[in-house]
Amino acid sequence: MTETSAGDGVHAYLAVQAAALREWREPVIAREPDAVHRMRVATRRLRSVLSTYSALYAEVPLKRRRLRWLADELGKVRDLEVLRTRFAKRLGEERPAWFAALEAQERDAYGPLEQVMRRERTAKLLDAAAALAEAPVFASAAERPAADVLGPIVEASRQDMLRALAATGGAADADAARHRARNAAKKTRYTADAAAVLGEDAEAVAAEARKVQNRFGRCQDDAVAIAYLEAHAPDSPLLEDERRRHAKHVAKAEEMLVAAEA
C-alpha cells in the first residue's frame, strides 16, 4: 500500500474548511442559529492550517490576514451571541433591561456582518479558498511521507501548548495566561486534526488539546461574562454566581496544571 503523502493528508482537511466557508455564508446572512459560529470556526481552522503547514504549499492564493479579518468580523456577532445564550440560561424566564439591551446589540451587529458577507472582498476570499482547495500547488515537502513531515510538526505544537500551560502557574495576569493556554491548545488541536492521516498518534494529541481547550475555555468565558456584568449589570445576582463558577473552573484548571507537571 502506498503511504499517504504529507500534502494529501493535510489538504483533505484544508478542503473541508474551504468548503465550509462557502456553505455557511448564506446561513449567516439569513441569521440561522449557529451559522456564525460554524463559519468562524472554519475560518480559524483554515487560517491555522495555512500557518502551521505553509511549507507544504508552493503557492497560497489565500492570505491569512484576510481570514483573520473575516474571523474578527464574525466574532463581533459571535461574542454577543455567546453572552446572550449564557445569560439566558442563567436568567430563566427573567429578562431584565440590561439583557434586553444585549439582545438588541446582537441584532444590530448582524447588519454590518450581512454587509461584510455581501462584499466583493468576502467573495474574493471565498473564491481564493476554493481555488486553493481545488487546485493546490504543492512544494516538494508535500511529496514526502506524512509520518515524516507531519509527526514532528504535531509534536512541536503539543510542546508549545504544554509550555503555555506551564506558564499559567504564578502568572502576573492569570486570566490572560489562561487565555493564551487556551489559544495554544486550540492551535494544537487544529494541527492534530489536520494530521488525522497519522491515526492514533494525532488523535491522542487532539484529545489532549481538546481537554486543555475546554478547561481553560471555561475560565475565559467566565472572565468575559464577569467583565460584562460588572460593566452593564453590577447589581445583578448573576455576577456573584459567575464569580463562583469562575473560582471553581480556575481550581480545575490548576489541577490540570499540577497533573501536567507531575
Secondary structure, DSSP 8 states (H G I E B T S, - for coil): ----BHHHHHHHHHHHHHHHHHHHHHHHHTT-TTHHHHHHHHHHHHHHHHHHTGGGEEE--S-HHHHHHHHHHHHHHHHHHHHHHHHHHHHTT---HHHHHHHHHHHHHHHHHHHHHHSHHHHHHHHHHHHHHHS-EE-GGGGSBHHHHHHHHHHHHHHHHHHHHHTTTT-SSHHHHHHHHHHHHHHHHHHHHHTGGGTHHHHHHHHHHHHHHHHHHHHHHHHHHHHHHHHH-TT-THHHHHHHHHHHHHHHHHHHHHHHH-
